[in-house]
Amino acid sequence: MLEEEEDCSLCHATKFKYETEGLCCKKGQIRLATPDTPPELMRLWTSNNPDARHFRQNIRFFNGHFSFTTLYCHLDRDTTDMRTAGIYTFPAHGQLYHNIHSFGNSQSNPKHLELYFYDDDPSLEHRYRLCREEMYKQDKNVIRIITDILRGNPYSQQFRSLGQAENIEDYRLILNLDQRLDQRTYNEPINSEVAAVWIEGNERRDTYDRNVILHGNNNEKEHIRSYCGCYDPLSYPLFFPRAELGWHRKIPKRETQEAHIATDNIINDDDPGKKHILLFSQWPVGNHERILLL
């Protein structure tokens, strides 16, 4: 077990043993703005009401339900078999990132970002199908509350706009991966800044300098890298309900203008010659200890 460390006195980040003093905020040079949490979501996070307690006790389920993406990594299958490896471990090789799937009318029920297509339906039939049988009533109540909270989310607004579209396979969805919003001011993005929807033949190739394009009904996946500003709001919408820009590599230091930020330090994860850093993450679970190698 690692010994406890005091939180950072400058940014109040939780520190782990052996982390350097400036690892979290460069000794105060980087300041992250605090998102403005909607009151009803704050109630779920803090109150002792039955629905709030159910929300917190099942937070992984609800975040996974409303996440626009799915976690992906290269998993070492040989060590996840408890019959041969003893205690279950989760070793991942290389970069941890999230997948975002294409969309359309598939044979299976809608999931992840596709669920947002149906959120204008007052019955929320498709979302309620994912409620767990043993706690159906509690899940249904919390899902309804979170759906209302996320109606103002720019990604939610864009995806809902596809809900009534016909010939969905003709549509394209472009997600903005630009990292230009200043975390210190946290200007809330609007839907035209995070995504655009167009029909085939009306391509907006120059809409954003960096983007991910999703094609309807082609069953392809796109990677959202952890250093992209949209990684956090797409993966953890309950932490970024208004799609505020998350952490990214070009967050400016104090008293630094955007024009002076160097761009040559952005590492290309697709470069096969890139050197990877070995990161140890250790935490206690019950009476055992888990170590994650990235």
N, C-alpha and C positions, 0 to 999 in steps of 0.2 A: 504493500500500500504506500502510495506517495504521501509525504507529509503535506499538510495544508499550508497554503501561502496566503499572505494578506492581499486583498484586492489592490489593483493599481490606484494610487492616490490621485492620479490625474484624470483618468477616464473611467475608473471604477470597474474595469474588466476583471473577471475571475482569473487568477493566475495559478499556474501549475508549477510544481517544483522544477527548478533548473531553467525556467524560462528567463530570458534576459529582461532587464528593466524596461527597455524600449521596444520590446517585441509587439506590444498591443497598439501603442499610439505614438511611437517614436518620441517618447518623453514629452508628450503634450503637443507635438507639432501637428498631429492630425486630430481633428475633432469631428465626431459623427453627430449629426443632429438627431434629436429624439423625435420619432414619428408621432403624429397627432392621432392617437387611438380613438376610434369612434366610441361614444359613451356606452353603447350596448355591448360592444366587445369587451370594454374595460370591466363591465359588470360580470361578464362570464369569467374573466381572468381573476377577479378579486372577491366577489361576493360569496356568501354561504347559502344562497338559494339552491334548491335541489337541482335545477337545470345547470347552474354554474358548476356545482360539484361534479355532476355527470360529465360536463364538458372537459374539466381538468383531468378527471380520472381516465378519460378515453381520448386524450388529446392527439395521440398518434393516429387513431382511427379517423378523427375529424379532419386533421390536416391532410391525411392521405386522400380522404374523400374529396376535398376541395382543391387539392394541388393540381396545377396544370401539367405537371411533369411526373416522371417516375425515376427513382434512383437507379443508376447503372454503374457497374464497375466490373473489372475482370476478377472474378472470384476464384480462389484456389479450392476446387471441389474436393481435393484429396484430404484436406484438413477439416472440412465441415461435416465429415461423417463420424459421429460419436462412437460408432462401433470399432473404428480403427484408430481414432485420434484422442479418445478420452473426452475431456471437457470440450464442449462446442466452442469453436473459435471462428472468427470472421476475418480472414486475411484477404486483403484486396491488393492487387498489383496495379501500379500506375495511378492515374488520376481518377478521383471520384467525381462524377458529374451526373447530370440528369438528362433523360431523354424526353423529347416532346414528340408526340405521334401525329401522323396525318389524321385527317378527320373525314367523316362521311357516314353513309348508311351501310354499316357492316352487318354481318350476320349476328354478331353478339350484341349484348346490351351496351348502350353508351357508357363511357367511363372517362374520368379525368376531364380534360378540356371539353370533350363532347357533351358532358352533362350541362355545361353552361348554355348550350344551344336551347335547352328546354326550360330555363329558369323563368321565362315569361309566362309559362303555364302555371296558373294558380294552384293546380293540384300537386305540382312537384312529383308527379308519378314516378319518373325515372330515378330521381334521387332517393325516394322512399324505398325503392326496390333493394337498395343496398343496406337498409337498416338490418341490424342483427335481430334474429327472431326472439332471443331471450330478453332483449331490452328494446323492443321495437318502439314503444311509446316514447321512451326517453330520447332515443336517437332521433326520432321524427321531430320532436319538439326543438332540439338543438339545431338540427339541419335547417329547419324553417328559419330560425333566428339568424344563423350564419348566412343563409342565402340572401336575406334582406340586407344584412350588413354589407355584403360584397356586391350589391347591385351598383354601387358607385365605383367599383374597381374598374379601371380602364380596360384591362384584359377581359374582364367579364362583359363589359359593354360591347366590345368588339365581337366576342364569340357569340353573344346573344343575337347580334345583328345577322348571324348566319342561320338562326333558328328557323326562319320562315323562307329561306332561300330554296328554290327549286334547282334541279340539276347541280347538286352540290359538288359533283366531280369536276365541274368547270371553274370552280372558285380556287383562288390562291390566297393564302394568308401570309403576310410578311411581318416578322417581329423585329423591332428595332434593337440592335445590340450596341448602339452608340453609347458612350460613357461620358456624356458632356454635362449632365446636371451636377451642380455643386452640392455635395453632401452637407456642407455647412449651412446652406440656406434651405435645402430640401424643398425646392419648388415642386409641388405635386404635379405629376405628369397628367396630361389629358390623353384621351384615347388615340388622337391623331399622332401623339408622340411615341406611343408604345407599339402600335400595330396598324396595319392597313389591309383592307380586303378589296380584291378586284376580281373581275371575271376574265377568263382566258381570252387573250386578244387585246386586252386593255392593260398590259403590263406596266407597272411603275418601277422600272429597273433602277431609277436613280432616287427613289424615295428616301432611302437611308444609305449611309456610307457602308455600314456593316449590318448584316441582317441574317435571319434564318427564314427560309421560305418553306411553307407547308402546302402540300398539294392534296386536294380532296381525293379520298378513296384510292390512294396508291400504296397504302400500307408501309410507307417508309418512316424512318425515325431520324430526327435531327438531335445533335448533342448541344446542350446548353452548358458551356464550360463554367467552372466555378469562379473564374475571374471576370465574367460578364456581369454587368450591373443588374440585368434582369434575372439572374440566377436565383437570388433570394426571393423576390416577390412572386416568381413563378412556382418556386418549390415550396415556399412557406407562406402562403397567403394570409394565415392567421397572425403572423408577425408583421406583415406588410400589407394590410388590408386595402390601402389606397395605391398600391403598386409603386410605392416609393423606391427609388433606385437603391439597391443594396450595395454591399461592398464591391469595390473593383480596384484594379491596379493603378488607376490614374487619379485616385482621390488626392486632391492637392493638399500640400502642407500649408500651415498658417502663413499669411503674407505672401503667398505664391499665386501668380496669375496663371490662368489656364494656358495662355499662349506660351508660357515658359516651361510647361510640363514636357519632359522628354518622352518620346514615343518609342525609342529604340530599346527600351527595357521590357517591352511586352514579349513574353516568350510564346512561341508557337508550339502548342501541344501536339500538333500534327507532324512536327519535325522529328523524323526517326533518329536524328543524331543528337537530340537534346538530352542533357544530363538530368536525371531525376534525383530529387532529394528524398532521402528516407526519413519519414516522419513517424515517430512513435506516439501513439495516443493510448493512454492507460486509464482505466476507471474501474471501480469496484461494482460488482453486481452480486448481491446476496453475499455468500461466503466465498465467492470466487473472484478472480481478477481477470479482466479482459485486456488484451493488447491488440491494437489495430495497426497494421503496417501499411503505409501508403507509399 
